[in-house]
Each structure stands twice: as C-alpha cells, then as structure tokens.
Amino acid sequence: MNKLLLATCALSLPVALVGASPAEASSRWSYRSTDLSAMADVSITGALPGASGNVHLGSIYATSGGWAEVYVSDWTCPDGAWPYPEGDGGEGYPPEESPCTFEGAHDYSGGPDQVAVSVSKKLAAASIRGTLTSSTYDEETGTESTSTVDVGIAFTGTGATWSTTDYSKDAHYTYKYATTSRAATVSGSVANLDLGAASSSGTLTLTRSYERGMTK
C-alpha cells in the first residue's frame, strides 16, 4: 500500500470514531433566586369606619420586588363567636356551620409603580408605603367598586429566626428551596384599618431557591 495512503488512513481514523457523547450533547442550565417578604394576619373586633359588621379579618403580604396585597373581610357575629374555627384562616367564605354572617370584602393591591416595599436582609424590619388599588365587594347588592387608598405599614422583627430546607437531587435535576423566618409585630394603617388597634401575627421571610438541570 502507498505510504501516503497509510498515513492518511492513520490520521483520519480517530476523526471517524470520535463524536459528541450524550452528556456533551445535552444543555445544562441553572437558576437562582432570592426574595424577601413580609406577611401578617390581623383581626379587629367592634365597629370599623366605613365597614359593616363587628368582626374584621385581614391578611397582608408584600415582597421586596415591590408587590403588596391586603385582604380584609367583614362579618357580623354573635357575642363571643368567630367566623372560622380556631386556626382555620381568615380569608374567603366560612364553613357552612359558621355562626357569623359574611358582610363583604375589601382587596387592596399594588405593584412597584404604586408602592415601595422594604425588607431588611437580617429580618429586623420591613415597611410598605404608597398607595394601593382597592376592590370592594358588597354582598348585599352584589356590586364591586374600585378606588385608591393610602398604605403605611411597619413590621418589627422579634425573637430568634427559624429555618426550613427542601432539597432533592437525581441524575438530571437538583432542587433546593430554603427559608429563614422571623416573627414580627405590625403597626400602621391601610385605608380605614388601624393596625395599632388590631390583634396581629406577622412574619418576615428570606427565601433562597436554586435549580440545576440537564436538557437533552
């Protein structure tokens, strides 16, 4: 055989055998996110200006990305009664056996163009300030109206923090979700809801999530 032909075969043989492995042909990706949030459950008994009923339940949620939402429901309850069984939340309709009558609800929300949300990384404090759009539903008339309300809410972290972690991993996917939280007191107001006169339970949370995977 011609020496030149032998040399050509020797050089070309590896090229014919070497190719991309399945792993090398796959696309690897990863995603990380960090979020700070403030939330609280509040309740007020007695008359509330501009609202029906004698029991008022609220929930507050805001994120450092600049989104805030406040939900308040109004109820008429017999003395000593409560819309929900103890520990059964405060948003939406009660169980059919509730001794209270649902009078209506108010939903306030706003994005970064309306409200400024600040939550410290050490979960020492948080604030929600600006304006929220109010959507009010009247149970008696079945009508809904909207308006703009002022919001000024402050959270103050208390006590020690606690943490949770959710982690899973297999050959092609890794997932980790970790939170650090701290209890907080709540003060301030939104519309006619004076949080200084309310019973409240607040929480500040730092959330970190991570995902990594492989797509063929």
SULRAGI-V142331 format. One record per residue. N is the residue number from 1. PHI is phi in degrees with one decimal (none if undefined). NEAR is the number of other ideal C-beta (glycine too) atoms within 8 Angstrom. Layout:
N/PHI/NEAR  N/PHI/NEAR
//
This chain:
1/none/4  2/-60.2/5  3/-61.3/6  4/-65.1/6  5/-65.6/8  6/-61.9/9  7/-65.5/8  8/-65.2/8  9/-62.7/8  10/-65.0/7  11/-78.6/8  12/-86.5/8  13/-58.7/8  14/-61.7/7  15/-62.5/7  16/-70.3/6  17/-93.3/6  18/-88.7/5  19/-146.0/4  20/-71.5/4  21/-73.9/6  22/-55.7/6  23/-65.8/6  24/-68.5/6  25/-79.0/7  26/-79.0/9  27/-103.8/6  28/-94.3/8  29/-143.9/8  30/-150.1/8  31/-145.8/8  32/-127.3/8  33/-148.7/7  34/-131.7/7  35/-140.7/9  36/-115.4/15  37/-140.6/12  38/-132.1/17  39/-145.9/11  40/-159.8/13  41/-111.8/11  42/-132.0/15  43/-147.6/12  44/-132.8/13  45/-106.9/6  46/108.6/5  47/-69.8/4  48/-130.6/11  49/-53.4/5  50/79.4/5  51/-130.4/12  52/-85.7/6  53/87.9/12  54/-123.7/8  55/-133.7/14  56/-131.6/14  57/-114.2/14  58/-136.0/15  59/-132.4/12  60/-124.7/17  61/-145.5/10  62/-149.1/15  63/-122.6/12  64/-65.3/9  65/-71.8/7  66/100.7/10  67/-121.0/12  68/-138.7/17  69/-144.2/11  70/-129.6/16  71/-120.1/11  72/-131.0/13  73/-117.0/15  74/-113.2/15  75/-138.5/15  76/-109.7/10  77/-125.4/13  78/-61.6/6  79/-53.9/4  80/80.9/3  81/-92.9/8  82/-139.4/8  83/-60.2/13  84/-121.3/11  85/-58.9/6  86/-55.1/5  87/79.9/4  88/-107.0/6  89/76.6/6  90/-154.7/10  91/-127.2/7  92/92.4/4  93/-86.4/3  94/-82.2/9  95/-63.6/7  96/-59.0/4  97/-85.3/4  98/-61.0/8  99/-80.5/6  100/-103.1/13  101/-108.7/7  102/-75.4/12  103/-101.5/11  104/155.8/13  105/-143.0/10  106/-129.5/15  107/-122.9/12  108/-112.9/17  109/-150.8/11  110/-167.1/13  111/-103.2/8  112/-59.7/7  113/-78.5/4  114/-116.7/9  115/-135.7/16  116/-105.2/8  117/-115.9/15  118/-128.2/7  119/-133.7/15  120/-71.3/11  121/-63.4/6  122/-88.0/5  123/60.1/15  124/-84.9/6  125/-161.3/10  126/-154.7/14  127/-147.4/11  128/-129.9/15  129/-138.7/8  130/141.9/11  131/-129.7/10  132/-125.2/16  133/-87.4/12  134/-100.9/12  135/-117.4/11  136/-112.9/12  137/-110.8/10  138/-102.7/10  139/-65.8/8  140/-69.2/6  141/-95.5/5  142/70.9/5  143/-112.3/6  144/-127.1/7  145/-131.0/7  146/-125.3/7  147/-160.8/7  148/-110.8/6  149/-128.2/11  150/-82.9/8  151/-133.5/18  152/-147.4/10  153/-123.0/15  154/-122.8/10  155/-112.9/15  156/-126.7/9  157/-65.5/13  158/-135.4/7  159/72.5/5  160/-83.6/4  161/-88.0/7  162/-136.6/7  163/-131.4/8  164/-135.8/7  165/-140.8/8  166/-119.8/8  167/-138.2/7  168/-146.7/7  169/-156.4/6  170/-139.2/6  171/-64.5/3  172/-121.7/5  173/-149.8/11  174/-128.1/10  175/-136.9/10  176/-142.1/11  177/-132.9/11  178/-127.8/11  179/-127.6/11  180/-125.2/10  181/-128.1/13  182/-148.6/14  183/-66.6/9  184/-148.8/15  185/-87.2/8  186/-130.5/14  187/-144.1/8  188/109.4/11  189/-157.3/12  190/-141.8/14  191/53.7/11  192/-94.0/8  193/-94.6/14  194/-90.2/8  195/-71.4/13  196/-67.8/7  197/-98.0/5  198/-103.0/12  199/-84.7/6  200/-143.2/11  201/-139.1/8  202/-109.3/13  203/-143.4/11  204/-108.2/17  205/-138.7/13  206/-106.1/12  207/-118.4/12  208/-123.6/11  209/-129.5/10  210/-145.1/11  211/-133.1/11  212/-143.1/9  213/-153.1/10  214/-136.1/10  215/-116.4/7  216/-81.1/6
//
